[in-house]
Amino acid sequence: MRTYNMHEAKTHLSKLVAQAADGEPFIIARSGKPVVKVMALDAPAADAVQRLGFMAGEIKTPEDFNRMGASEIENSFAGDK
């Protein structure tokens, strides 16, 4: 996402708003610090996008997952017997 300083944003506001309306949001900064984010009204908010479970069904967990490497871990703490 591009960042523009206040003067540059004022100079090219029409072009920048058209780009934001086409799905390219941008940030306006004052003295190098981000102040506002400009984006299309119909764009989904960042917190509205649900990421939980986005790979559901894509990954299979082995049945012995909870026991994998148990003997190596035990040997690391107890030593070889």
mmCIF file of the N, C-alpha and C atoms, coordinates in Angstrom:
data_MODEL
# 
_entry.id   MODEL 
# 
loop_
_atom_site.group_PDB 
_atom_site.id 
_atom_site.type_symbol 
_atom_site.label_atom_id 
_atom_site.label_alt_id 
_atom_site.label_comp_id 
_atom_site.label_asym_id 
_atom_site.label_entity_id 
_atom_site.label_seq_id 
_atom_site.pdbx_PDB_ins_code 
_atom_site.Cartn_x 
_atom_site.Cartn_y 
_atom_site.Cartn_z 
_atom_site.occupancy 
_atom_site.B_iso_or_equiv 
_atom_site.pdbx_formal_charge 
_atom_site.auth_seq_id 
_atom_site.auth_comp_id 
_atom_site.auth_asym_id 
_atom_site.auth_atom_id 
_atom_site.pdbx_PDB_model_num 
ATOM 1   N N  . MET A 1 1  ? 0.852   -1.171  0.000  1.00 0.00 ? 1  MET A N  1 
ATOM 2   C CA . MET A 1 1  ? 0.000   0.000   0.000  1.00 0.00 ? 1  MET A CA 1 
ATOM 3   C C  . MET A 1 1  ? 0.900   1.236   0.000  1.00 0.00 ? 1  MET A C  1 
ATOM 4   N N  . ARG A 1 2  ? 0.616   2.132   -0.899 1.00 0.00 ? 2  ARG A N  1 
ATOM 5   C CA . ARG A 1 2  ? 1.440   3.329   -1.052 1.00 0.00 ? 2  ARG A CA 1 
ATOM 6   C C  . ARG A 1 2  ? 1.087   4.369   0.010  1.00 0.00 ? 2  ARG A C  1 
ATOM 7   N N  . THR A 1 3  ? 2.086   5.157   0.381  1.00 0.00 ? 3  THR A N  1 
ATOM 8   C CA . THR A 1 3  ? 1.903   6.257   1.317  1.00 0.00 ? 3  THR A CA 1 
ATOM 9   C C  . THR A 1 3  ? 2.275   7.551   0.613  1.00 0.00 ? 3  THR A C  1 
ATOM 10  N N  . TYR A 1 4  ? 1.426   8.554   0.770  1.00 0.00 ? 4  TYR A N  1 
ATOM 11  C CA . TYR A 1 4  ? 1.653   9.868   0.159  1.00 0.00 ? 4  TYR A CA 1 
ATOM 12  C C  . TYR A 1 4  ? 1.683   10.916  1.251  1.00 0.00 ? 4  TYR A C  1 
ATOM 13  N N  . ASN A 1 5  ? 2.557   11.929  1.084  1.00 0.00 ? 5  ASN A N  1 
ATOM 14  C CA . ASN A 1 5  ? 2.535   13.014  2.056  1.00 0.00 ? 5  ASN A CA 1 
ATOM 15  C C  . ASN A 1 5  ? 1.341   13.919  1.744  1.00 0.00 ? 5  ASN A C  1 
ATOM 16  N N  . MET A 1 6  ? 1.013   14.765  2.677  1.00 0.00 ? 6  MET A N  1 
ATOM 17  C CA . MET A 1 6  ? -0.186  15.601  2.574  1.00 0.00 ? 6  MET A CA 1 
ATOM 18  C C  . MET A 1 6  ? -0.184  16.443  1.296  1.00 0.00 ? 6  MET A C  1 
ATOM 19  N N  . HIS A 1 7  ? 0.913   17.088  0.980  1.00 0.00 ? 7  HIS A N  1 
ATOM 20  C CA . HIS A 1 7  ? 0.985   17.951  -0.205 1.00 0.00 ? 7  HIS A CA 1 
ATOM 21  C C  . HIS A 1 7  ? 0.781   17.141  -1.484 1.00 0.00 ? 7  HIS A C  1 
ATOM 22  N N  . GLU A 1 8  ? 1.450   16.001  -1.571 1.00 0.00 ? 8  GLU A N  1 
ATOM 23  C CA . GLU A 1 8  ? 1.320   15.150  -2.754 1.00 0.00 ? 8  GLU A CA 1 
ATOM 24  C C  . GLU A 1 8  ? -0.113  14.633  -2.903 1.00 0.00 ? 8  GLU A C  1 
ATOM 25  N N  . ALA A 1 9  ? -0.739  14.267  -1.784 1.00 0.00 ? 9  ALA A N  1 
ATOM 26  C CA . ALA A 1 9  ? -2.118  13.779  -1.825 1.00 0.00 ? 9  ALA A CA 1 
ATOM 27  C C  . ALA A 1 9  ? -3.072  14.878  -2.289 1.00 0.00 ? 9  ALA A C  1 
ATOM 28  N N  . LYS A 1 10 ? -2.868  16.116  -1.811 1.00 0.00 ? 10 LYS A N  1 
ATOM 29  C CA . LYS A 1 10 ? -3.728  17.218  -2.254 1.00 0.00 ? 10 LYS A CA 1 
ATOM 30  C C  . LYS A 1 10 ? -3.552  17.481  -3.741 1.00 0.00 ? 10 LYS A C  1 
ATOM 31  N N  . THR A 1 11 ? -2.321  17.410  -4.224 1.00 0.00 ? 11 THR A N  1 
ATOM 32  C CA . THR A 1 11 ? -2.030  17.686  -5.621 1.00 0.00 ? 11 THR A CA 1 
ATOM 33  C C  . THR A 1 11 ? -2.669  16.651  -6.543 1.00 0.00 ? 11 THR A C  1 
ATOM 34  N N  . HIS A 1 12 ? -2.677  15.389  -6.131 1.00 0.00 ? 12 HIS A N  1 
ATOM 35  C CA . HIS A 1 12 ? -3.166  14.302  -6.986 1.00 0.00 ? 12 HIS A CA 1 
ATOM 36  C C  . HIS A 1 12 ? -4.425  13.636  -6.432 1.00 0.00 ? 12 HIS A C  1 
ATOM 37  N N  . LEU A 1 13 ? -5.235  14.376  -5.681 1.00 0.00 ? 13 LEU A N  1 
ATOM 38  C CA . LEU A 1 13 ? -6.371  13.791  -4.981 1.00 0.00 ? 13 LEU A CA 1 
ATOM 39  C C  . LEU A 1 13 ? -7.336  13.075  -5.918 1.00 0.00 ? 13 LEU A C  1 
ATOM 40  N N  . SER A 1 14 ? -7.695  13.668  -7.038 1.00 0.00 ? 14 SER A N  1 
ATOM 41  C CA . SER A 1 14 ? -8.661  13.050  -7.955 1.00 0.00 ? 14 SER A CA 1 
ATOM 42  C C  . SER A 1 14 ? -8.154  11.695  -8.447 1.00 0.00 ? 14 SER A C  1 
ATOM 43  N N  . LYS A 1 15 ? -6.899  11.648  -8.844 1.00 0.00 ? 15 LYS A N  1 
ATOM 44  C CA . LYS A 1 15 ? -6.317  10.399  -9.339 1.00 0.00 ? 15 LYS A CA 1 
ATOM 45  C C  . LYS A 1 15 ? -6.252  9.352   -8.227 1.00 0.00 ? 15 LYS A C  1 
ATOM 46  N N  . LEU A 1 16 ? -5.855  9.771   -7.033 1.00 0.00 ? 16 LEU A N  1 
ATOM 47  C CA . LEU A 1 16 ? -5.733  8.836   -5.915 1.00 0.00 ? 16 LEU A CA 1 
ATOM 48  C C  . LEU A 1 16 ? -7.095  8.291   -5.482 1.00 0.00 ? 16 LEU A C  1 
ATOM 49  N N  . VAL A 1 17 ? -8.105  9.131   -5.475 1.00 0.00 ? 17 VAL A N  1 
ATOM 50  C CA . VAL A 1 17 ? -9.453  8.673   -5.103 1.00 0.00 ? 17 VAL A CA 1 
ATOM 51  C C  . VAL A 1 17 ? -9.973  7.685   -6.143 1.00 0.00 ? 17 VAL A C  1 
ATOM 52  N N  . ALA A 1 18 ? -9.706  7.935   -7.409 1.00 0.00 ? 18 ALA A N  1 
ATOM 53  C CA . ALA A 1 18 ? -10.130 7.005   -8.460 1.00 0.00 ? 18 ALA A CA 1 
ATOM 54  C C  . ALA A 1 18 ? -9.448  5.646   -8.271 1.00 0.00 ? 18 ALA A C  1 
ATOM 55  N N  . GLN A 1 19 ? -8.169  5.661   -7.929 1.00 0.00 ? 19 GLN A N  1 
ATOM 56  C CA . GLN A 1 19 ? -7.455  4.405   -7.691 1.00 0.00 ? 19 GLN A CA 1 
ATOM 57  C C  . GLN A 1 19 ? -8.017  3.676   -6.467 1.00 0.00 ? 19 GLN A C  1 
ATOM 58  N N  . ALA A 1 20 ? -8.320  4.421   -5.420 1.00 0.00 ? 20 ALA A N  1 
ATOM 59  C CA . ALA A 1 20 ? -8.894  3.813   -4.213 1.00 0.00 ? 20 ALA A CA 1 
ATOM 60  C C  . ALA A 1 20 ? -10.254 3.194   -4.535 1.00 0.00 ? 20 ALA A C  1 
ATOM 61  N N  . ALA A 1 21 ? -11.040 3.863   -5.353 1.00 0.00 ? 21 ALA A N  1 
ATOM 62  C CA . ALA A 1 21 ? -12.348 3.336   -5.740 1.00 0.00 ? 21 ALA A CA 1 
ATOM 63  C C  . ALA A 1 21 ? -12.200 2.056   -6.546 1.00 0.00 ? 21 ALA A C  1 
ATOM 64  N N  . ASP A 1 22 ? -11.079 1.897   -7.244 1.00 0.00 ? 22 ASP A N  1 
ATOM 65  C CA . ASP A 1 22 ? -10.812 0.691   -8.030 1.00 0.00 ? 22 ASP A CA 1 
ATOM 66  C C  . ASP A 1 22 ? -10.146 -0.403  -7.200 1.00 0.00 ? 22 ASP A C  1 
ATOM 67  N N  . GLY A 1 23 ? -10.051 -0.201  -5.885 1.00 0.00 ? 23 GLY A N  1 
ATOM 68  C CA . GLY A 1 23 ? -9.522  -1.242  -5.010 1.00 0.00 ? 23 GLY A CA 1 
ATOM 69  C C  . GLY A 1 23 ? -8.077  -1.083  -4.597 1.00 0.00 ? 23 GLY A C  1 
ATOM 70  N N  . GLU A 1 24 ? -7.495  0.093   -4.800 1.00 0.00 ? 24 GLU A N  1 
ATOM 71  C CA . GLU A 1 24 ? -6.111  0.337   -4.390 1.00 0.00 ? 24 GLU A CA 1 
ATOM 72  C C  . GLU A 1 24 ? -6.085  1.382   -3.278 1.00 0.00 ? 24 GLU A C  1 
ATOM 73  N N  . PRO A 1 25 ? -6.273  0.970   -2.024 1.00 0.00 ? 25 PRO A N  1 
ATOM 74  C CA . PRO A 1 25 ? -6.252  1.951   -0.926 1.00 0.00 ? 25 PRO A CA 1 
ATOM 75  C C  . PRO A 1 25 ? -4.872  2.574   -0.772 1.00 0.00 ? 25 PRO A C  1 
ATOM 76  N N  . PHE A 1 26 ? -4.820  3.734   -0.121 1.00 0.00 ? 26 PHE A N  1 
ATOM 77  C CA . PHE A 1 26 ? -3.546  4.413   0.114  1.00 0.00 ? 26 PHE A CA 1 
ATOM 78  C C  . PHE A 1 26 ? -3.585  5.104   1.464  1.00 0.00 ? 26 PHE A C  1 
ATOM 79  N N  . ILE A 1 27 ? -2.415  5.513   1.916  1.00 0.00 ? 27 ILE A N  1 
ATOM 80  C CA . ILE A 1 27 ? -2.276  6.172   3.215  1.00 0.00 ? 27 ILE A CA 1 
ATOM 81  C C  . ILE A 1 27 ? -1.768  7.584   2.999  1.00 0.00 ? 27 ILE A C  1 
ATOM 82  N N  . ILE A 1 28 ? -2.317  8.528   3.759  1.00 0.00 ? 28 ILE A N  1 
ATOM 83  C CA . ILE A 1 28 ? -1.834  9.909   3.744  1.00 0.00 ? 28 ILE A CA 1 
ATOM 84  C C  . ILE A 1 28 ? -1.074  10.136  5.043  1.00 0.00 ? 28 ILE A C  1 
ATOM 85  N N  . ALA A 1 29 ? 0.145   10.667  4.894  1.00 0.00 ? 29 ALA A N  1 
ATOM 86  C CA . ALA A 1 29 ? 1.002   10.908  6.060  1.00 0.00 ? 29 ALA A CA 1 
ATOM 87  C C  . ALA A 1 29 ? 1.240   12.399  6.244  1.00 0.00 ? 29 ALA A C  1 
ATOM 88  N N  . ARG A 1 30 ? 1.426   12.785  7.503  1.00 0.00 ? 30 ARG A N  1 
ATOM 89  C CA . ARG A 1 30 ? 1.782   14.163  7.836  1.00 0.00 ? 30 ARG A CA 1 
ATOM 90  C C  . ARG A 1 30 ? 3.116   14.098  8.573  1.00 0.00 ? 30 ARG A C  1 
ATOM 91  N N  . SER A 1 31 ? 4.101   14.795  8.053  1.00 0.00 ? 31 SER A N  1 
ATOM 92  C CA . SER A 1 31 ? 5.452   14.784  8.626  1.00 0.00 ? 31 SER A CA 1 
ATOM 93  C C  . SER A 1 31 ? 6.008   13.363  8.719  1.00 0.00 ? 31 SER A C  1 
ATOM 94  N N  . GLY A 1 32 ? 5.690   12.550  7.721  1.00 0.00 ? 32 GLY A N  1 
ATOM 95  C CA . GLY A 1 32 ? 6.208   11.192  7.664  1.00 0.00 ? 32 GLY A CA 1 
ATOM 96  C C  . GLY A 1 32 ? 5.468   10.176  8.512  1.00 0.00 ? 32 GLY A C  1 
ATOM 97  N N  . LYS A 1 33 ? 4.443   10.605  9.271  1.00 0.00 ? 33 LYS A N  1 
ATOM 98  C CA . LYS A 1 33 ? 3.685   9.691   10.109 1.00 0.00 ? 33 LYS A CA 1 
ATOM 99  C C  . LYS A 1 33 ? 2.323   9.430   9.477  1.00 0.00 ? 33 LYS A C  1 
ATOM 100 N N  . PRO A 1 34 ? 1.936   8.160   9.306  1.00 0.00 ? 34 PRO A N  1 
ATOM 101 C CA . PRO A 1 34 ? 0.632   7.836   8.728  1.00 0.00 ? 34 PRO A CA 1 
ATOM 102 C C  . PRO A 1 34 ? -0.499  8.449   9.553  1.00 0.00 ? 34 PRO A C  1 
ATOM 103 N N  . VAL A 1 35 ? -1.447  9.070   8.844  1.00 0.00 ? 35 VAL A N  1 
ATOM 104 C CA . VAL A 1 35 ? -2.560  9.729   9.524  1.00 0.00 ? 35 VAL A CA 1 
ATOM 105 C C  . VAL A 1 35 ? -3.884  9.060   9.176  1.00 0.00 ? 35 VAL A C  1 
ATOM 106 N N  . VAL A 1 36 ? -4.141  8.844   7.884  1.00 0.00 ? 36 VAL A N  1 
ATOM 107 C CA . VAL A 1 36 ? -5.406  8.244   7.460  1.00 0.00 ? 36 VAL A CA 1 
ATOM 108 C C  . VAL A 1 36 ? -5.167  7.210   6.362  1.00 0.00 ? 36 VAL A C  1 
ATOM 109 N N  . LYS A 1 37 ? -6.108  6.281   6.271  1.00 0.00 ? 37 LYS A N  1 
ATOM 110 C CA . LYS A 1 37 ? -6.103  5.294   5.198  1.00 0.00 ? 37 LYS A CA 1 
ATOM 111 C C  . LYS A 1 37 ? -7.338  5.579   4.355  1.00 0.00 ? 37 LYS A C  1 
ATOM 112 N N  . VAL A 1 38 ? -7.149  5.726   3.054  1.00 0.00 ? 38 VAL A N  1 
ATOM 113 C CA . VAL A 1 38 ? -8.255  6.008   2.146  1.00 0.00 ? 38 VAL A CA 1 
ATOM 114 C C  . VAL A 1 38 ? -8.519  4.739   1.343  1.00 0.00 ? 38 VAL A C  1 
ATOM 115 N N  . MET A 1 39 ? -9.788  4.273   1.402  1.00 0.00 ? 39 MET A N  1 
ATOM 116 C CA . MET A 1 39 ? -10.166 3.071   0.676  1.00 0.00 ? 39 MET A CA 1 
ATOM 117 C C  . MET A 1 39 ? -11.610 3.181   0.211  1.00 0.00 ? 39 MET A C  1 
ATOM 118 N N  . ALA A 1 40 ? -11.982 2.344   -0.734 1.00 0.00 ? 40 ALA A N  1 
ATOM 119 C CA . ALA A 1 40 ? -13.345 2.362   -1.262 1.00 0.00 ? 40 ALA A CA 1 
ATOM 120 C C  . ALA A 1 40 ? -14.342 2.006   -0.159 1.00 0.00 ? 40 ALA A C  1 
ATOM 121 N N  . LEU A 1 41 ? -15.529 2.593   -0.228 1.00 0.00 ? 41 LEU A N  1 
ATOM 122 C CA . LEU A 1 41 ? -16.554 2.321   0.779  1.00 0.00 ? 41 LEU A CA 1 
ATOM 123 C C  . LEU A 1 41 ? -17.022 0.875   0.748  1.00 0.00 ? 41 LEU A C  1 
ATOM 124 N N  . ASP A 1 42 ? -17.039 0.256   -0.422 1.00 0.00 ? 42 ASP A N  1 
ATOM 125 C CA . ASP A 1 42 ? -17.533 -1.116  -0.508 1.00 0.00 ? 42 ASP A CA 1 
ATOM 126 C C  . ASP A 1 42 ? -16.444 -2.155  -0.251 1.00 0.00 ? 42 ASP A C  1 
ATOM 127 N N  . ALA A 1 43 ? -15.235 -1.721  0.086  1.00 0.00 ? 43 ALA A N  1 
ATOM 128 C CA . ALA A 1 43 ? -14.141 -2.656  0.386  1.00 0.00 ? 43 ALA A CA 1 
ATOM 129 C C  . ALA A 1 43 ? -14.372 -3.259  1.765  1.00 0.00 ? 43 ALA A C  1 
ATOM 130 N N  . PRO A 1 44 ? -14.103 -4.549  1.938  1.00 0.00 ? 44 PRO A N  1 
ATOM 131 C CA . PRO A 1 44 ? -14.302 -5.159  3.261  1.00 0.00 ? 44 PRO A CA 1 
ATOM 132 C C  . PRO A 1 44 ? -13.278 -4.613  4.258  1.00 0.00 ? 44 PRO A C  1 
ATOM 133 N N  . ALA A 1 45 ? -13.722 -4.391  5.472  1.00 0.00 ? 45 ALA A N  1 
ATOM 134 C CA . ALA A 1 45 ? -12.819 -3.925  6.522  1.00 0.00 ? 45 ALA A CA 1 
ATOM 135 C C  . ALA A 1 45 ? -11.846 -5.040  6.867  1.00 0.00 ? 45 ALA A C  1 
ATOM 136 N N  . ALA A 1 46 ? -10.649 -4.684  7.274  1.00 0.00 ? 46 ALA A N  1 
ATOM 137 C CA . ALA A 1 46 ? -9.617  -5.681  7.580  1.00 0.00 ? 46 ALA A CA 1 
ATOM 138 C C  . ALA A 1 46 ? -10.069 -6.639  8.669  1.00 0.00 ? 46 ALA A C  1 
ATOM 139 N N  . ASP A 1 47 ? -10.809 -6.141  9.670  1.00 0.00 ? 47 ASP A N  1 
ATOM 140 C CA . ASP A 1 47 ? -11.255 -7.020  10.750 1.00 0.00 ? 47 ASP A CA 1 
ATOM 141 C C  . ASP A 1 47 ? -12.467 -7.840  10.357 1.00 0.00 ? 47 ASP A C  1 
ATOM 142 N N  . ALA A 1 48 ? -13.096 -7.537  9.222  1.00 0.00 ? 48 ALA A N  1 
ATOM 143 C CA . ALA A 1 48 ? -14.258 -8.286  8.771  1.00 0.00 ? 48 ALA A CA 1 
ATOM 144 C C  . ALA A 1 48 ? -13.852 -9.564  8.046  1.00 0.00 ? 48 ALA A C  1 
ATOM 145 N N  . VAL A 1 49 ? -12.613 -9.640  7.618  1.00 0.00 ? 49 VAL A N  1 
ATOM 146 C CA . VAL A 1 49 ? -12.133 -10.819 6.914  1.00 0.00 ? 49 VAL A CA 1 
ATOM 147 C C  . VAL A 1 49 ? -11.828 -11.897 7.945  1.00 0.00 ? 49 VAL A C  1 
ATOM 148 N N  . GLN A 1 50 ? -12.527 -13.016 7.851  1.00 0.00 ? 50 GLN A N  1 
ATOM 149 C CA . GLN A 1 50 ? -12.345 -14.074 8.824  1.00 0.00 ? 50 GLN A CA 1 
ATOM 150 C C  . GLN A 1 50 ? -11.264 -15.034 8.355  1.00 0.00 ? 50 GLN A C  1 
ATOM 151 N N  . ARG A 1 51 ? -10.211 -15.193 9.136  1.00 0.00 ? 51 ARG A N  1 
ATOM 152 C CA . ARG A 1 51 ? -9.088  -16.045 8.775  1.00 0.00 ? 51 ARG A CA 1 
ATOM 153 C C  . ARG A 1 51 ? -9.161  -17.401 9.471  1.00 0.00 ? 51 ARG A C  1 
ATOM 154 N N  . LEU A 1 52 ? -9.892  -17.501 10.557 1.00 0.00 ? 52 LEU A N  1 
ATOM 155 C CA . LEU A 1 52 ? -9.953  -18.732 11.320 1.00 0.00 ? 52 LEU A CA 1 
ATOM 156 C C  . LEU A 1 52 ? -10.507 -19.861 10.450 1.00 0.00 ? 52 LEU A C  1 
ATOM 157 N N  . GLY A 1 53 ? -9.757  -20.937 10.324 1.00 0.00 ? 53 GLY A N  1 
ATOM 158 C CA . GLY A 1 53 ? -10.208 -22.086 9.556  1.00 0.00 ? 53 GLY A CA 1 
ATOM 159 C C  . GLY A 1 53 ? -10.048 -21.949 8.062  1.00 0.00 ? 53 GLY A C  1 
ATOM 160 N N  . PHE A 1 54 ? -9.229  -21.010 7.604  1.00 0.00 ? 54 PHE A N  1 
ATOM 161 C CA . PHE A 1 54 ? -9.109  -20.779 6.167  1.00 0.00 ? 54 PHE A CA 1 
ATOM 162 C C  . PHE A 1 54 ? -8.488  -21.961 5.433  1.00 0.00 ? 54 PHE A C  1 
ATOM 163 N N  . MET A 1 55 ? -7.822  -22.862 6.146  1.00 0.00 ? 55 MET A N  1 
ATOM 164 C CA . MET A 1 55 ? -7.245  -24.048 5.510  1.00 0.00 ? 55 MET A CA 1 
ATOM 165 C C  . MET A 1 55 ? -7.933  -25.332 5.973  1.00 0.00 ? 55 MET A C  1 
ATOM 166 N N  . ALA A 1 56 ? -9.165  -25.211 6.434  1.00 0.00 ? 56 ALA A N  1 
ATOM 167 C CA . ALA A 1 56 ? -9.896  -26.381 6.917  1.00 0.00 ? 56 ALA A CA 1 
ATOM 168 C C  . ALA A 1 56 ? -9.969  -27.442 5.829  1.00 0.00 ? 56 ALA A C  1 
ATOM 169 N N  . GLY A 1 57 ? -9.615  -28.673 6.208  1.00 0.00 ? 57 GLY A N  1 
ATOM 170 C CA . GLY A 1 57 ? -9.654  -29.779 5.270  1.00 0.00 ? 57 GLY A CA 1 
ATOM 171 C C  . GLY A 1 57 ? -8.425  -29.903 4.388  1.00 0.00 ? 57 GLY A C  1 
ATOM 172 N N  . GLU A 1 58 ? -7.496  -28.957 4.466  1.00 0.00 ? 58 GLU A N  1 
ATOM 173 C CA . GLU A 1 58 ? -6.298  -28.970 3.624  1.00 0.00 ? 58 GLU A CA 1 
ATOM 174 C C  . GLU A 1 58 ? -5.134  -29.724 4.267  1.00 0.00 ? 58 GLU A C  1 
ATOM 175 N N  . ILE A 1 59 ? -5.136  -29.817 5.591  1.00 0.00 ? 59 ILE A N  1 
ATOM 176 C CA . ILE A 1 59 ? -4.019  -30.416 6.312  1.00 0.00 ? 59 ILE A CA 1 
ATOM 177 C C  . ILE A 1 59 ? -4.534  -31.582 7.149  1.00 0.00 ? 59 ILE A C  1 
ATOM 178 N N  . LYS A 1 60 ? -3.814  -32.695 7.121  1.00 0.00 ? 60 LYS A N  1 
ATOM 179 C CA . LYS A 1 60 ? -4.197  -33.851 7.916  1.00 0.00 ? 60 LYS A CA 1 
ATOM 180 C C  . LYS A 1 60 ? -3.166  -34.042 9.033  1.00 0.00 ? 60 LYS A C  1 
ATOM 181 N N  . THR A 1 61 ? -3.635  -34.141 10.267 1.00 0.00 ? 61 THR A N  1 
ATOM 182 C CA . THR A 1 61 ? -2.774  -34.340 11.423 1.00 0.00 ? 61 THR A CA 1 
ATOM 183 C C  . THR A 1 61 ? -2.601  -35.833 11.656 1.00 0.00 ? 61 THR A C  1 
ATOM 184 N N  . PRO A 1 62 ? -1.366  -36.308 11.822 1.00 0.00 ? 62 PRO A N  1 
ATOM 185 C CA . PRO A 1 62 ? -1.148  -37.741 12.061 1.00 0.00 ? 62 PRO A CA 1 
ATOM 186 C C  . PRO A 1 62 ? -1.813  -38.185 13.358 1.00 0.00 ? 62 PRO A C  1 
ATOM 187 N N  . GLU A 1 63 ? -2.245  -39.448 13.398 1.00 0.00 ? 63 GLU A N  1 
ATOM 188 C CA . GLU A 1 63 ? -2.917  -39.989 14.593 1.00 0.00 ? 63 GLU A CA 1 
ATOM 189 C C  . GLU A 1 63 ? -1.995  -39.962 15.815 1.00 0.00 ? 63 GLU A C  1 
ATOM 190 N N  . ASP A 1 64 ? -0.683  -40.163 15.614 1.00 0.00 ? 64 ASP A N  1 
ATOM 191 C CA . ASP A 1 64 ? 0.254   -40.210 16.736 1.00 0.00 ? 64 ASP A CA 1 
ATOM 192 C C  . ASP A 1 64 ? 0.910   -38.851 17.002 1.00 0.00 ? 64 ASP A C  1 
ATOM 193 N N  . PHE A 1 65 ? 0.261   -37.777 16.606 1.00 0.00 ? 65 PHE A N  1 
ATOM 194 C CA . PHE A 1 65 ? 0.835   -36.432 16.742 1.00 0.00 ? 65 PHE A CA 1 
ATOM 195 C C  . PHE A 1 65 ? 1.284   -36.134 18.169 1.00 0.00 ? 65 PHE A C  1 
ATOM 196 N N  . ASN A 1 66 ? 0.476   -36.499 19.164 1.00 0.00 ? 66 ASN A N  1 
ATOM 197 C CA . ASN A 1 66 ? 0.800   -36.195 20.563 1.00 0.00 ? 66 ASN A CA 1 
ATOM 198 C C  . ASN A 1 66 ? 1.956   -37.028 21.096 1.00 0.00 ? 66 ASN A C  1 
ATOM 199 N N  . ARG A 1 67 ? 2.314   -38.108 20.397 1.00 0.00 ? 67 ARG A N  1 
ATOM 200 C CA . ARG A 1 67 ? 3.392   -38.980 20.850 1.00 0.00 ? 67 ARG A CA 1 
ATOM 201 C C  . ARG A 1 67 ? 4.644   -38.860 19.981 1.00 0.00 ? 67 ARG A C  1 
ATOM 202 N N  . MET A 1 68 ? 4.599   -38.082 18.929 1.00 0.00 ? 68 MET A N  1 
ATOM 203 C CA . MET A 1 68 ? 5.732   -37.973 18.012 1.00 0.00 ? 68 MET A CA 1 
ATOM 204 C C  . MET A 1 68 ? 6.959   -37.439 18.739 1.00 0.00 ? 68 MET A C  1 
ATOM 205 N N  . GLY A 1 69 ? 8.067   -38.167 18.638 1.00 0.00 ? 69 GLY A N  1 
ATOM 206 C CA . GLY A 1 69 ? 9.321   -37.725 19.249 1.00 0.00 ? 69 GLY A CA 1 
ATOM 207 C C  . GLY A 1 69 ? 9.382   -37.889 20.750 1.00 0.00 ? 69 GLY A C  1 
ATOM 208 N N  . ALA A 1 70 ? 8.423   -38.617 21.343 1.00 0.00 ? 70 ALA A N  1 
ATOM 209 C CA . ALA A 1 70 ? 8.369   -38.744 22.807 1.00 0.00 ? 70 ALA A CA 1 
ATOM 210 C C  . ALA A 1 70 ? 9.630   -39.390 23.365 1.00 0.00 ? 70 ALA A C  1 
ATOM 211 N N  . SER A 1 71 ? 10.116  -40.439 22.706 1.00 0.00 ? 71 SER A N  1 
ATOM 212 C CA . SER A 1 71 ? 11.302  -41.124 23.237 1.00 0.00 ? 71 SER A CA 1 
ATOM 213 C C  . SER A 1 71 ? 12.535  -40.222 23.167 1.00 0.00 ? 71 SER A C  1 
ATOM 214 N N  . GLU A 1 72 ? 12.681  -39.459 22.096 1.00 0.00 ? 72 GLU A N  1 
ATOM 215 C CA . GLU A 1 72 ? 13.813  -38.544 21.982 1.00 0.00 ? 72 GLU A CA 1 
ATOM 216 C C  . GLU A 1 72 ? 13.757  -37.452 23.053 1.00 0.00 ? 72 GLU A C  1 
ATOM 217 N N  . ILE A 1 73 ? 12.572  -36.940 23.308 1.00 0.00 ? 73 ILE A N  1 
ATOM 218 C CA . ILE A 1 73 ? 12.403  -35.904 24.335 1.00 0.00 ? 73 ILE A CA 1 
ATOM 219 C C  . ILE A 1 73 ? 12.710  -36.476 25.710 1.00 0.00 ? 73 ILE A C  1 
ATOM 220 N N  . GLU A 1 74 ? 12.196  -37.676 25.962 1.00 0.00 ? 74 GLU A N  1 
ATOM 221 C CA . GLU A 1 74 ? 12.451  -38.328 27.262 1.00 0.00 ? 74 GLU A CA 1 
ATOM 222 C C  . GLU A 1 74 ? 13.946  -38.563 27.448 1.00 0.00 ? 74 GLU A C  1 
ATOM 223 N N  . ASN A 1 75 ? 14.639  -39.019 26.405 1.00 0.00 ? 75 ASN A N  1 
ATOM 224 C CA . ASN A 1 75 ? 16.082  -39.240 26.495 1.00 0.00 ? 75 ASN A CA 1 
ATOM 225 C C  . ASN A 1 75 ? 16.833  -37.926 26.716 1.00 0.00 ? 75 ASN A C  1 
ATOM 226 N N  . SER A 1 76 ? 16.344  -36.839 26.178 1.00 0.00 ? 76 SER A N  1 
ATOM 227 C CA . SER A 1 76 ? 17.007  -35.554 26.373 1.00 0.00 ? 76 SER A CA 1 
ATOM 228 C C  . SER A 1 76 ? 16.985  -35.127 27.838 1.00 0.00 ? 76 SER A C  1 
ATOM 229 N N  . PHE A 1 77 ? 15.914  -35.462 28.549 1.00 0.00 ? 77 PHE A N  1 
ATOM 230 C CA . PHE A 1 77 ? 15.791  -35.060 29.938 1.00 0.00 ? 77 PHE A CA 1 
ATOM 231 C C  . PHE A 1 77 ? 16.336  -36.111 30.904 1.00 0.00 ? 77 PHE A C  1 
ATOM 232 N N  . ALA A 1 78 ? 16.053  -37.381 30.608 1.00 0.00 ? 78 ALA A N  1 
ATOM 233 C CA . ALA A 1 78 ? 16.434  -38.452 31.528 1.00 0.00 ? 78 ALA A CA 1 
ATOM 234 C C  . ALA A 1 78 ? 17.750  -39.106 31.150 1.00 0.00 ? 78 ALA A C  1 
ATOM 235 N N  . GLY A 1 79 ? 18.152  -38.956 29.909 1.00 0.00 ? 79 GLY A N  1 
ATOM 236 C CA . GLY A 1 79 ? 19.377  -39.615 29.434 1.00 0.00 ? 79 GLY A CA 1 
ATOM 237 C C  . GLY A 1 79 ? 19.053  -41.029 29.005 1.00 0.00 ? 79 GLY A C  1 
ATOM 238 N N  . ASP A 1 80 ? 19.981  -41.660 28.325 1.00 0.00 ? 80 ASP A N  1 
ATOM 239 C CA . ASP A 1 80 ? 19.792  -43.030 27.881 1.00 0.00 ? 80 ASP A CA 1 
ATOM 240 C C  . ASP A 1 80 ? 19.909  -43.971 29.075 1.00 0.00 ? 80 ASP A C  1 
ATOM 241 N N  . LYS A 1 81 ? 19.012  -44.933 29.149 1.00 0.00 ? 81 LYS A N  1 
ATOM 242 C CA . LYS A 1 81 ? 19.033  -45.889 30.266 1.00 0.00 ? 81 LYS A CA 1 
ATOM 243 C C  . LYS A 1 81 ? 19.440  -47.223 29.751 1.00 0.00 ? 81 LYS A C  1 
# 
